[in-house]
Amino acid sequence: PRPAPPHAQRPISRPQQHASDRHDFRRGERLPSSYRSNHYVVDNWRTHGLHAPQRGQHWVQVGNEYLLVSIATGVIASILAGH
């Protein structure tokens, strides 16, 4: 028998990724307001192996990335991925 044409083959199952799950953070840019709530703030930064944030900054975790962010402006000072 002939193999089924490509469009008739069963698609490979992959976990769905939504646009909101993809992040493209860059140092010096402003963290989107949706990530600036207390829900994302890392208070126990030592437990995560992070250095102490400077005055006026805090660590924010989004997925497996840790971002050091200015509390007042939301500007990203540092990014640690897969930490």
C-alpha positions, 0 to 999 in steps of 0.5 A: 500500500502507498503511504498516506499523503502528508496532509492526511498523516496524524500530526505530532502532538506537542504541548500547546504554547500560547503567545502569552507563554513566550517571553523576549525580555531584554536588559534596559527595557521595561517589564510589561505591567502584567508581570509587575504584580507581587505574584511574580516578585521573588522575596526569597532570592537567597533560596534561588541562588540570587544576589541581593537586589540593590535598593529600589530593585527586586527580583521577578520570576517569569517561567525559568527566568529571573529578572532584576527590575527597578521597582519604580520604573520596571526597567530590567537591570539583569536577566538570569535564564534557567537559573 
